[in-house]
């Protein structure tokens, strides 16, 4: 499927005619979202929020972290999406003995040619599944950090660009903490979204049983979009119109996590050790634009911001010992902030 190439931003995006034209163009360009959703449903039962946020991260050129129990279709989701988009897929099982070379590659000496050649690692793919990322030591995490942030890898003295589109989906098991290396805030901040998965509902679990015990083979998904179309769509996402009031709304939400007393949330001051970084504001804006794009709209509304806000802030707010002692979660703090900050 062909996606229109992004055109230069109009000189005056505030006029109704410009907004109408932009909205029509986004509606036409985002038609592939429904096709991707239909194909994903062939293999994924339920987990609509995970699929939605996976698309948001892909279209906003970000990375996503999933936290949930084993067996919730995390691997199946990104593998299915890679088949739909027709891109390369690599799965890296992070373990305590993993080395940076196991991820990015290394230099290998060839006695026949009497020279070193580069053997690229699994990071040289479009979609990367970093399974149980917190089981790898700091050196491996830092190697992944460069790839995520700079979209490049250095092997020896040479730097190699990673293919486009590039997406890292990391998973974490919330209950197994033995033999793990907690990710520092500097690395978790590189992930655009952190999505917490829950068990499927009863009717969904029955459908999962039928799907996986049936005598018929699993339905093959169709390739409905090309990799370059995703790259083009990412440019269009940035053209989605965001009013100044929405921008201020995002700033107020992030600042409420830093200085809660300024937003009538004085009781949260003793519960938050640090608030959202500037990346929180950037990713909330990009995430809201991408979410609006998936809803076939060329403009952002407050509901788009509220839809992505918990996943953007969940891993960017630090809790104090007092909050942990009182069993107050980050989600509760985010809910308080969203219920208090004035909606434009």
KEKE-3310 file (N, C-alpha, C; in steps of 0.2 Angstrom, whole numbers, plus 5000, padded with zeros to 4 digits):
npx = (5004:5002:5008:5005:5018:5026:5022:5028:5026:5011:5011:5002:4995:4984:4972:4955:4953:4966:4967:4957:4961:4973:4968:4960:4970:4977:4968:4967:4980:4981:4974:4979:4981:4969:4970:4981:4977:4967:4974:4982:4973:4971:4980:4982:4973:4962:4971:4971:4975:4989:4992:4988:4997:5009:5008:5007:5020:5028:5024:5027:5041:5048:5052:5047:5042:5037:5029:5024:5017:5023:5018:5008:5007:5017:5029:5023:5016:5024:5031:5021:5018:5029:5029:5018:5022:5032:5046:5063:5066:5072:5075:5082:5087:5090:5102:5112:5125:5127:5136:5141:5145:5138:5126:5128:5138:5154:5172:5180:5193:5200:5210:5213:5211:5219:5214:5203:5186:5169:5156:5140:5128:5113:5106:5106:5093:5076:5065:5067:5066:5069:5071:5067:5075:5081:5089:5101:5119:5126:5135:5130:5117:5121:5126:5115:5108:5115:5111:5097:5096:5104:5103:5112:5127:5143:5157:5172:5182:5173:5157:5140:5125:5109:5095:5080:5062:5066:5064:5063:5057:5056:5055:5049:5049:5038:5039:5050:5064:5077:5094:5094:5097:5093:5086:5094:5088:5092:5092:5079:5072:5074:5065:5050:5037:5030:5021:5010:5004:4990:4981:4971:4953:4939:4932:4940:4951:4945:4944:4957:4961:4954:4960:4973:4972:4966:4963:4966:4978:4988:4982:4989:4996:4994:5005:5003:5008:5022:5040:5045:5034:5030:5040:5037:5025:5028:5034:5022:5015:5021:5016:5003:4991:4994:4987:4991:4986:4985:4998:5002:4994:5001:5013:5009:5005:5017:5025:5017:5021:5034:5034:5022:5015:5012:5001:4990:4993:4999:5001:5007:5020:5029:5029:5034:5050:5057:5052:5044:5055:5062:5061:5049:5039:5041:5039:5026:5019:5023:5018:5004:5001:5003:4994:4982:4984:4982:4968:4963:4963:4968:4972:4976:4967:4962:4960:4968:4980:4978:4976:4989:4997:4998:5007:5018:5023:5024:5036:5045:5043:5049:5047:5046:5053:5043:5031:5032:5031:5018:5012:5008:5006:5014:5004:4993:4997:4999:4985:4980:4986:4981:4968:4968:4975:4970:4959:4961)
npy = (4994:5011:5026:5043:5055:5065:5082:5099:5109:5119:5137:5144:5136:5138:5142:5138:5131:5126:5117:5108:5103:5097:5087:5079:5074:5067:5058:5050:5045:5038:5026:5013:5009:5003:4991:4985:4983:4974:4963:4960:4955:4943:4934:4939:4939:4949:4961:4974:4986:4985:4982:4994:5004:4999:5002:5016:5019:5014:5023:5035:5035:5029:5019:5005:4998:4983:4977:4963:4947:4931:4924:4932:4936:4945:4943:4937:4947:4958:4950:4947:4959:4963:4954:4959:4972:4968:4968:4966:4955:4952:4942:4944:4936:4941:4938:4935:4932:4938:4946:4963:4961:4950:4956:4968:4964:4959:4960:4949:4939:4934:4921:4917:4928:4937:4948:4958:4956:4962:4955:4957:4959:4954:4966:4972:4974:4977:4977:4974:4963:4964:4953:4951:4962:4967:4957:4958:4963:4979:4983:4978:4984:4997:4996:4993:5005:5015:5011:5013:5026:5034:5027:5020:5009:5006:4997:4991:5003:5009:5016:5011:5013:5010:5000:5007:5006:5007:4999:4996:4984:4981:4968:4965:4955:4956:4949:4941:4944:4940:4939:4949:4965:4981:4993:5008:5025:5034:5025:5019:5031:5032:5025:5027:5023:5014:5000:4992:4975:4966:4951:4941:4943:4932:4928:4931:4922:4910:4910:4911:4898:4890:4894:4890:4876:4871:4861:4866:4876:4890:4906:4914:4930:4945:4954:4971:4983:4993:4994:5007:5015:5016:5024:5036:5038:5042:5055:5061:5060:5070:5081:5082:5092:5102:5112:5127:5127:5114:5110:5118:5111:5099:5103:5107:5095:5088:5097:5096:5085:5088:5099:5098:5106:5118:5115:5113:5101:5097:5087:5077:5080:5074:5062:5060:5058:5062:5070:5070:5070:5082:5074:5067:5077:5079:5066:5064:5073:5069:5056:5059:5064:5054:5045:5052:5051:5037:5037:5042:5056:5073:5082:5085:5081:5084:5071:5063:5066:5062:5048:5043:5048:5040:5029:5036:5043:5033:5027:5037:5044:5045:5037:5041:5034:5035:5035:5021:5015:5017:5010:5017:5019:5022:5024:5028:5041:5047:5047:5056:5068:5069:5071:5083:5093:5106:5104:5109)
npz = (5000:4996:5003:5004:5001:5013:5014:5013:5028:5030:5028:5036:5048:5056:5050:5045:5033:5030:5041:5038:5025:5029:5038:5030:5022:5032:5035:5024:5022:5034:5032:5032:5045:5050:5042:5047:5060:5058:5053:5064:5074:5069:5075:5088:5102:5111:5122:5116:5120:5121:5107:5102:5108:5103:5090:5091:5096:5086:5075:5080:5080:5092:5106:5115:5131:5139:5152:5160:5165:5160:5144:5139:5126:5121:5114:5102:5097:5092:5083:5074:5070:5063:5052:5046:5042:5034:5038:5045:5059:5075:5089:5105:5119:5134:5146:5161:5157:5145:5132:5125:5112:5108:5105:5097:5088:5081:5078:5067:5064:5049:5044:5031:5022:5029:5037:5047:5048:5049:5059:5060:5073:5081:5082:5071:5063:5059:5069:5085:5098:5114:5126:5142:5148:5159:5164:5159:5160:5164:5154:5142:5142:5140:5127:5120:5122:5115:5102:5103:5105:5096:5084:5078:5078:5085:5080:5083:5075:5067:5063:5061:5053:5058:5051:5044:5046:5064:5079:5096:5107:5123:5136:5152:5167:5180:5193:5195:5202:5205:5201:5192:5184:5188:5178:5175:5177:5167:5156:5156:5153:5139:5133:5125:5129:5143:5145:5155:5156:5158:5163:5151:5148:5153:5142:5132:5135:5133:5119:5116:5120:5111:5099:5100:5101:5091:5076:5064:5055:5061:5056:5043:5042:5032:5022:5023:5021:5017:5022:5019:5019:5032:5037:5029:5035:5048:5046:5042:5054:5062:5057:5061:5068:5082:5095:5103:5116:5119:5119:5131:5140:5141:5146:5158:5164:5165:5173:5185:5190:5194:5202:5212:5222:5216:5209:5216:5223:5235:5244:5237:5236:5245:5241:5228:5222:5210:5195:5179:5165:5152:5141:5143:5141:5127:5122:5125:5118:5105:5106:5107:5095:5087:5092:5088:5074:5073:5075:5064:5063:5060:5069:5087:5101:5119:5124:5117:5123:5136:5134:5131:5141:5154:5150:5146:5157:5167:5169:5172:5184:5200:5215:5232:5248:5257:5250:5245:5257:5260:5251:5239:5222:5206:5196:5203:5207:5194:5190:5200:5196:5182:5185:5191:5185:5174:5160:5144)
capx = (5000:5006:5007:5008:5024:5024:5023:5030:5021:5008:5013:4998:4991:4978:4966:4951:4954:4972:4966:4952:4965:4977:4964:4958:4976:4979:4963:4969:4986:4981:4970:4983:4980:4964:4972:4986:4973:4963:4979:4985:4968:4971:4984:4982:4966:4962:4977:4970:4979:4996:4993:4987:5003:5014:5007:5009:5027:5031:5023:5031:5048:5050:5053:5042:5044:5031:5029:5019:5018:5024:5012:5003:5008:5022:5033:5019:5013:5029:5033:5016:5018:5035:5027:5013:5025:5037:5053:5067:5064:5077:5074:5088:5086:5095:5104:5118:5132:5127:5141:5139:5147:5132:5120:5129:5142:5161:5177:5182:5200:5200:5217:5214:5212:5223:5211:5197:5179:5164:5151:5135:5124:5105:5103:5105:5086:5071:5061:5071:5063:5074:5067:5069:5080:5084:5093:5108:5123:5126:5138:5125:5112:5124:5127:5108:5107:5117:5107:5091:5096:5108:5101:5119:5131:5150:5160:5179:5182:5168:5150:5136:5118:5104:5090:5074:5061:5069:5060:5065:5052:5059:5050:5052:5045:5037:5039:5056:5070:5083:5098:5092:5101:5088:5088:5095:5083:5095:5090:5072:5070:5075:5059:5045:5031:5030:5015:5009:4999:4986:4978:4965:4946:4938:4930:4946:4955:4942:4946:4964:4962:4951:4964:4979:4971:4962:4967:4968:4984:4987:4980:4994:4994:4996:5009:4998:5011:5030:5044:5046:5027:5030:5045:5033:5020:5032:5034:5015:5013:5024:5012:4997:4991:4993:4986:4995:4983:4986:5005:5002:4992:5006:5018:5007:5005:5024:5027:5014:5025:5040:5032:5015:5012:5010:4995:4986:4994:5005:5002:5011:5027:5033:5028:5038:5057:5058:5046:5045:5060:5059:5059:5042:5035:5042:5036:5019:5017:5023:5013:4997:5000:5003:4987:4977:4984:4978:4961:4962:4962:4974:4973:4976:4963:4965:4959:4974:4986:4976:4977:4996:5000:5001:5012:5024:5025:5024:5043:5048:5042:5052:5043:5050:5052:5037:5026:5033:5029:5011:5009:5006:5009:5015:4998:4989:5000:4997:4978:4979:4988:4976:4961:4968:4977:4964:4959:4959)
capy = (5000:5017:5031:5049:5058:5071:5089:5104:5111:5125:5143:5146:5130:5140:5143:5132:5128:5122:5111:5104:5100:5093:5082:5075:5071:5062:5052:5046:5042:5033:5020:5007:5007:4998:4985:4982:4981:4968:4957:4958:4952:4936:4931:4942:4939:4954:4965:4979:4992:4984:4983:5001:5007:4997:5006:5023:5019:5013:5029:5041:5033:5028:5012:5003:4993:4980:4973:4958:4940:4927:4921:4937:4937:4950:4941:4936:4954:4961:4946:4947:4966:4963:4951:4963:4977:4965:4970:4961:4954:4949:4942:4943:4934:4944:4934:4938:4931:4941:4951:4967:4958:4946:4960:4972:4961:4960:4959:4942:4938:4929:4919:4916:4935:4940:4954:4958:4957:4963:4951:4960:4956:4954:4972:4975:4972:4983:4976:4970:4961:4963:4949:4952:4966:4968:4952:4959:4968:4986:4984:4976:4989:5003:4995:4994:5012:5019:5009:5016:5034:5036:5023:5018:5005:5006:4991:4993:5010:5010:5017:5008:5015:5004:5001:5011:5009:5004:4999:4991:4982:4977:4965:4964:4951:4960:4946:4938:4949:4937:4939:4955:4972:4986:4998:5015:5030:5036:5021:5019:5037:5032:5021:5032:5021:5008:4998:4986:4971:4962:4944:4942:4942:4925:4926:4931:4916:4904:4911:4909:4891:4887:4896:4886:4869:4869:4857:4870:4880:4897:4910:4918:4937:4947:4960:4976:4990:4992:4998:5014:5018:5018:5030:5041:5040:5045:5062:5064:5061:5076:5086:5082:5099:5103:5119:5129:5125:5107:5111:5120:5106:5094:5106:5108:5089:5086:5101:5094:5079:5090:5104:5097:5111:5123:5113:5111:5094:5098:5081:5073:5082:5070:5055:5060:5060:5066:5070:5068:5074:5085:5069:5066:5082:5078:5060:5065:5077:5064:5050:5061:5065:5047:5042:5055:5048:5030:5038:5045:5063:5077:5086:5082:5083:5082:5064:5059:5067:5058:5041:5041:5050:5035:5025:5040:5045:5028:5025:5043:5047:5042:5037:5041:5028:5036:5032:5014:5012:5018:5006:5021:5017:5028:5025:5033:5048:5050:5048:5062:5073:5070:5073:5090:5098:5109:5102:5114)
capz = (5000:4995:5008:5001:5003:5017:5010:5018:5033:5027:5031:5042:5050:5060:5046:5045:5027:5031:5045:5034:5020:5033:5041:5024:5020:5037:5035:5018:5024:5040:5031:5033:5052:5051:5040:5052:5066:5056:5053:5071:5077:5067:5079:5095:5105:5116:5122:5112:5122:5119:5100:5100:5110:5099:5084:5093:5097:5079:5071:5083:5080:5098:5108:5120:5136:5141:5159:5162:5166:5154:5141:5137:5118:5120:5108:5096:5095:5088:5078:5070:5067:5058:5046:5043:5039:5030:5040:5048:5066:5079:5096:5109:5126:5139:5151:5164:5154:5138:5131:5120:5105:5106:5103:5091:5083:5083:5073:5066:5060:5043:5042:5023:5019:5034:5039:5051:5045:5054:5059:5063:5078:5079:5083:5064:5061:5060:5075:5090:5105:5120:5131:5149:5147:5165:5166:5156:5164:5162:5147:5137:5142:5137:5120:5117:5123:5109:5096:5103:5105:5090:5078:5075:5082:5083:5080:5081:5074:5062:5065:5056:5054:5058:5046:5045:5053:5069:5085:5101:5112:5128:5141:5159:5171:5186:5199:5196:5203:5206:5195:5187:5185:5187:5173:5177:5175:5161:5151:5155:5150:5132:5131:5124:5133:5147:5145:5159:5153:5163:5160:5147:5151:5153:5136:5128:5137:5130:5112:5115:5120:5104:5094:5101:5102:5085:5072:5059:5056:5063:5050:5041:5041:5025:5022:5020:5021:5016:5027:5018:5020:5039:5037:5027:5040:5053:5044:5042:5061:5065:5054:5064:5071:5090:5097:5109:5122:5120:5122:5138:5144:5142:5150:5165:5167:5167:5179:5191:5193:5197:5207:5213:5226:5211:5205:5222:5224:5240:5247:5233:5236:5249:5238:5222:5222:5204:5191:5172:5161:5146:5136:5145:5137:5120:5120:5126:5112:5099:5107:5106:5088:5084:5094:5084:5068:5072:5075:5058:5064:5058:5075:5093:5106:5125:5125:5115:5128:5142:5132:5131:5147:5159:5148:5145:5163:5172:5171:5173:5190:5205:5221:5239:5253:5260:5245:5245:5263:5260:5245:5234:5215:5201:5193:5207:5206:5188:5190:5203:5191:5177:5188:5194:5180:5170:5154:5139)
cpx = (5004:5004:5009:5014:5022:5026:5025:5024:5018:5011:5009:4993:4985:4972:4961:4952:4960:4971:4962:4956:4970:4973:4962:4964:4978:4974:4965:4975:4986:4976:4973:4982:4975:4966:4977:4982:4969:4968:4981:4979:4967:4975:4984:4974:4967:4969:4977:4974:4987:4997:4992:4994:5009:5014:5009:5017:5031:5030:5026:5038:5051:5051:5048:5044:5037:5033:5023:5021:5019:5018:5007:5004:5012:5026:5029:5017:5018:5032:5028:5016:5024:5033:5022:5016:5031:5044:5056:5065:5070:5074:5080:5085:5091:5096:5110:5124:5132:5132:5138:5140:5141:5126:5122:5134:5149:5165:5180:5188:5199:5208:5218:5215:5217:5221:5205:5191:5174:5158:5145:5130:5117:5102:5102:5099:5082:5067:5065:5067:5069:5071:5070:5075:5084:5088:5100:5112:5123:5130:5134:5120:5115:5125:5120:5106:5109:5113:5100:5091:5099:5106:5107:5122:5138:5153:5168:5179:5177:5161:5146:5129:5114:5098:5084:5068:5064:5065:5062:5059:5055:5054:5053:5046:5044:5038:5046:5061:5076:5088:5097:5096:5096:5091:5089:5090:5085:5093:5083:5069:5070:5069:5053:5039:5033:5023:5014:5003:4996:4983:4972:4959:4944:4936:4935:4950:4952:4944:4953:4965:4959:4957:4971:4978:4967:4967:4969:4974:4983:4986:4987:4992:4997:5000:5005:5002:5019:5033:5044:5039:5027:5035:5041:5028:5022:5032:5027:5013:5015:5020:5005:4997:4990:4992:4990:4992:4984:4994:5006:4999:4997:5011:5016:5007:5012:5026:5023:5017:5031:5039:5024:5012:5010:5003:4990:4986:5000:5006:5006:5019:5032:5033:5033:5045:5059:5053:5049:5051:5058:5057:5051:5037:5035:5038:5028:5016:5017:5018:5006:4996:4999:4996:4982:4977:4981:4971:4959:4960:4969:4975:4973:4971:4965:4964:4965:4980:4984:4977:4984:5000:5003:5007:5018:5027:5027:5032:5048:5047:5045:5048:5048:5049:5045:5031:5026:5030:5021:5008:5006:5009:5010:5008:4993:4991:4998:4989:4976:4980:4983:4970:4962:4970:4971:4965:4957:4952)
cpy = (5006:5023:5038:5052:5064:5077:5094:5107:5118:5131:5145:5140:5132:5141:5137:5128:5124:5116:5106:5100:5095:5086:5077:5071:5065:5056:5047:5042:5037:5027:5014:5005:5002:4991:4982:4979:4974:4962:4955:4954:4944:4931:4933:4942:4944:4958:4971:4985:4991:4985:4990:5005:5005:5001:5013:5024:5019:5020:5035:5040:5033:5021:5011:4998:4990:4976:4969:4951:4936:4924:4926:4940:4943:4949:4940:4942:4957:4957:4946:4954:4966:4959:4955:4969:4975:4968:4964:4961:4950:4948:4940:4942:4936:4940:4937:4937:4934:4946:4956:4965:4953:4950:4964:4969:4962:4959:4952:4942:4933:4927:4919:4923:4939:4947:4953:4959:4958:4958:4954:4956:4956:4961:4975:4972:4978:4983:4972:4969:4959:4960:4949:4956:4968:4963:4953:4964:4974:4987:4983:4981:4995:5002:4996:5002:5016:5017:5012:5023:5036:5033:5021:5013:5006:4999:4992:5001:5013:5011:5015:5011:5009:5005:5004:5007:5004:5004:4993:4990:4978:4974:4965:4960:4954:4956:4942:4943:4946:4937:4944:4961:4977:4991:5005:5020:5033:5032:5020:5025:5037:5028:5026:5030:5015:5006:4992:4982:4967:4955:4946:4941:4935:4923:4926:4925:4910:4904:4909:4901:4888:4888:4892:4879:4866:4865:4861:4874:4887:4901:4914:4925:4939:4953:4966:4983:4988:4996:5006:5018:5020:5024:5036:5043:5043:5053:5065:5065:5067:5082:5087:5089:5098:5110:5121:5128:5118:5106:5113:5115:5100:5096:5106:5101:5087:5090:5099:5088:5082:5095:5103:5102:5116:5121:5110:5103:5093:5091:5076:5074:5077:5063:5054:5062:5064:5065:5069:5073:5077:5080:5067:5070:5080:5071:5060:5068:5072:5059:5052:5062:5058:5044:5045:5052:5041:5031:5041:5052:5067:5082:5083:5085:5081:5075:5060:5060:5062:5050:5039:5043:5045:5031:5029:5042:5039:5026:5031:5047:5042:5042:5037:5035:5029:5033:5024:5011:5012:5014:5011:5020:5023:5029:5029:5040:5051:5051:5055:5068:5075:5073:5080:5095:5100:5107:5107:5113)
cpz = (5000:5000:5004:5005:5007:5013:5015:5022:5030:5031:5037:5043:5054:5057:5046:5039:5027:5035:5042:5029:5024:5036:5036:5022:5025:5036:5029:5019:5029:5038:5032:5041:5053:5048:5044:5058:5064:5056:5060:5075:5075:5072:5087:5097:5111:5116:5117:5113:5120:5112:5098:5102:5106:5093:5085:5093:5090:5075:5074:5083:5087:5100:5114:5125:5138:5147:5160:5163:5159:5151:5139:5130:5117:5113:5102:5093:5090:5082:5072:5066:5062:5052:5042:5039:5034:5032:5044:5056:5069:5086:5100:5116:5130:5145:5155:5161:5147:5138:5125:5113:5103:5104:5097:5086:5085:5077:5073:5062:5055:5042:5034:5020:5023:5035:5043:5047:5050:5053:5063:5067:5076:5080:5076:5061:5062:5067:5079:5096:5110:5126:5137:5150:5153:5168:5163:5160:5161:5155:5142:5136:5139:5130:5117:5117:5117:5103:5097:5102:5098:5084:5075:5080:5080:5085:5078:5081:5069:5065:5059:5058:5054:5053:5049:5042:5058:5075:5089:5106:5117:5133:5147:5163:5178:5193:5200:5196:5204:5200:5190:5189:5183:5182:5176:5174:5168:5155:5150:5152:5142:5129:5131:5129:5137:5148:5150:5157:5159:5159:5156:5151:5150:5146:5131:5129:5133:5122:5111:5116:5114:5099:5094:5101:5096:5080:5066:5060:5058:5056:5049:5039:5034:5026:5018:5019:5020:5021:5026:5019:5028:5040:5035:5032:5046:5052:5044:5050:5064:5062:5057:5069:5079:5092:5103:5116:5124:5123:5129:5142:5146:5146:5157:5168:5169:5173:5185:5194:5196:5203:5209:5217:5222:5208:5210:5223:5230:5243:5243:5233:5240:5246:5232:5223:5216:5199:5183:5169:5155:5140:5137:5141:5129:5118:5121:5120:5106:5099:5105:5099:5085:5085:5089:5077:5067:5073:5069:5058:5062:5064:5081:5098:5113:5127:5123:5120:5134:5140:5133:5137:5152:5157:5147:5152:5168:5174:5172:5179:5195:5212:5227:5243:5256:5256:5245:5251:5264:5255:5240:5227:5211:5197:5197:5207:5200:5187:5194:5199:5186:5179:5190:5189:5175:5163:5149:5136)
residu = (UNK:UNK:UNK:UNK:UNK:UNK:UNK:UNK:UNK:UNK:UNK:UNK:UNK:UNK:UNK:UNK:UNK:UNK:UNK:UNK:UNK:UNK:UNK:UNK:UNK:UNK:UNK:UNK:UNK:UNK:UNK:UNK:UNK:UNK:UNK:UNK:UNK:UNK:UNK:UNK:UNK:UNK:UNK:UNK:UNK:UNK:UNK:UNK:UNK:UNK:UNK:UNK:UNK:UNK:UNK:UNK:UNK:UNK:UNK:UNK:UNK:UNK:UNK:UNK:UNK:UNK:UNK:UNK:UNK:UNK:UNK:UNK:UNK:UNK:UNK:UNK:UNK:UNK:UNK:UNK:UNK:UNK:UNK:UNK:UNK:UNK:UNK:UNK:UNK:UNK:UNK:UNK:UNK:UNK:UNK:UNK:UNK:UNK:UNK:UNK:UNK:UNK:UNK:UNK:UNK:UNK:UNK:UNK:UNK:UNK:UNK:UNK:UNK:UNK:UNK:UNK:UNK:UNK:UNK:UNK:UNK:UNK:UNK:UNK:UNK:UNK:UNK:UNK:UNK:UNK:UNK:UNK:UNK:UNK:UNK:UNK:UNK:UNK:UNK:UNK:UNK:UNK:UNK:UNK:UNK:UNK:UNK:UNK:UNK:UNK:UNK:UNK:UNK:UNK:UNK:UNK:UNK:UNK:UNK:UNK:UNK:UNK:UNK:UNK:UNK:UNK:UNK:UNK:UNK:UNK:UNK:UNK:UNK:UNK:UNK:UNK:UNK:UNK:UNK:UNK:UNK:UNK:UNK:UNK:UNK:UNK:UNK:UNK:UNK:UNK:UNK:UNK:UNK:UNK:UNK:UNK:UNK:UNK:UNK:UNK:UNK:UNK:UNK:UNK:UNK:UNK:UNK:UNK:UNK:UNK:UNK:UNK:UNK:UNK:UNK:UNK:UNK:UNK:UNK:UNK:UNK:UNK:UNK:UNK:UNK:UNK:UNK:UNK:UNK:UNK:UNK:UNK:UNK:UNK:UNK:UNK:UNK:UNK:UNK:UNK:UNK:UNK:UNK:UNK:UNK:UNK:UNK:UNK:UNK:UNK:UNK:UNK:UNK:UNK:UNK:UNK:UNK:UNK:UNK:UNK:UNK:UNK:UNK:UNK:UNK:UNK:UNK:UNK:UNK:UNK:UNK:UNK:UNK:UNK:UNK:UNK:UNK:UNK:UNK:UNK:UNK:UNK:UNK:UNK:UNK:UNK:UNK:UNK:UNK:UNK:UNK:UNK:UNK:UNK:UNK:UNK:UNK:UNK:UNK:UNK:UNK:UNK:UNK:UNK:UNK:UNK:UNK:UNK:UNK:UNK:UNK:UNK:UNK:UNK:UNK:UNK:UNK:UNK:UNK:UNK:UNK:UNK:UNK:UNK:UNK:UNK:UNK:UNK:UNK:UNK:UNK:UNK:UNK:UNK:UNK:UNK:UNK:UNK:UNK:UNK:UNK:UNK:UNK:UNK)
# end
